[in-house]
Amino acid sequence: MSSERIKELEQKIAELESRWPAHSAPPTMVEQLDELEAELKEELSKADVEQEDARAGSHRKGVPASRPSVGMPR
């Protein structure tokens, strides 16, 4: 889902930028671009967290939560 939303936001930003005037962009366009970029940044952060969680989860499979130390006194 997140990757679809990221692509959608990137397309909206590209479309908005293609309509961007050479001089004096209207405040509404600037606001819209700021909002789209902020949302894209948030979605990218979520995607990074999901990837990190997935990687961490795959490393933990088959490994006990706490292993006793071998050769170490308790």
Backbone torsions as a table, in degrees:
resi	resn	phi	psi	omega
1	MET	NA	-45.1	-175.8
2	SER	-62.0	-40.4	-178.8
3	SER	-67.4	-33.2	176.4
4	GLU	-65.9	-42.3	180.0
5	ARG	-66.2	-38.7	178.6
6	ILE	-61.9	-46.2	178.4
7	LYS	-61.6	-41.6	179.1
8	GLU	-61.6	-44.9	179.8
9	LEU	-65.5	-40.6	178.7
10	GLU	-62.8	-39.4	178.1
11	GLN	-66.1	-42.1	178.8
12	LYS	-63.0	-40.8	178.5
13	ILE	-64.5	-44.9	179.8
14	ALA	-62.3	-41.2	179.8
15	GLU	-65.0	-43.6	179.3
16	LEU	-63.8	-43.9	-179.9
17	GLU	-65.4	-31.0	178.5
18	SER	-68.4	-24.2	178.3
19	ARG	-93.9	-1.3	-174.4
20	TRP	-65.2	127.0	178.8
21	PRO	-72.1	155.0	-179.6
22	ALA	-65.2	-32.5	-178.6
23	HIS	-136.1	148.0	172.1
24	SER	52.5	68.5	175.9
25	ALA	-67.4	136.8	178.3
26	PRO	-61.7	144.6	180.0
27	PRO	-55.1	-34.1	179.5
28	THR	-64.4	-35.5	177.9
29	MET	-68.8	-40.7	179.5
30	VAL	-63.0	-44.6	179.2
31	GLU	-62.7	-43.5	-179.8
32	GLN	-62.4	-43.3	178.4
33	LEU	-63.4	-43.3	178.4
34	ASP	-59.3	-44.2	-179.9
35	GLU	-64.7	-44.2	179.7
36	LEU	-63.7	-42.9	-180.0
37	GLU	-66.2	-38.4	178.2
38	ALA	-65.5	-42.1	178.9
39	GLU	-66.4	-39.9	177.4
40	LEU	-62.1	-44.1	178.8
41	LYS	-59.1	-42.8	179.4
42	GLU	-64.1	-44.2	179.7
43	GLU	-65.1	-39.0	177.8
44	LEU	-64.6	-38.9	177.3
45	SER	-64.0	-43.1	177.6
46	LYS	-60.6	-43.1	-179.3
47	ALA	-63.5	-39.4	178.1
48	ASP	-63.4	-43.1	179.8
49	VAL	-63.6	-43.2	179.1
50	GLU	-61.8	-41.0	178.6
51	GLN	-65.6	-42.2	179.1
52	GLU	-63.9	-41.7	178.3
53	ASP	-63.5	-41.2	179.7
54	ALA	-64.7	-41.9	178.8
55	ARG	-65.8	-43.8	-179.6
56	ALA	-64.0	-40.2	179.0
57	GLY	-64.0	-37.6	-179.2
58	SER	-72.2	-27.6	178.2
59	HIS	-76.4	-24.9	-175.5
60	ARG	-85.5	-13.7	-176.9
61	LYS	-61.3	130.7	176.6
62	GLY	79.2	1.1	179.9
63	VAL	-108.6	125.0	179.4
64	PRO	-61.1	152.7	-178.1
65	ALA	-59.1	-41.1	176.4
66	SER	-137.7	125.5	179.9
67	ARG	-99.8	139.8	175.5
68	PRO	-69.8	145.6	177.8
69	SER	-74.9	131.5	179.6
70	VAL	-86.9	127.6	177.2
71	GLY	78.2	3.3	-179.3
72	MET	-104.7	133.7	177.3
73	PRO	-67.5	148.0	179.7
74	ARG	-96.6	NA	NA
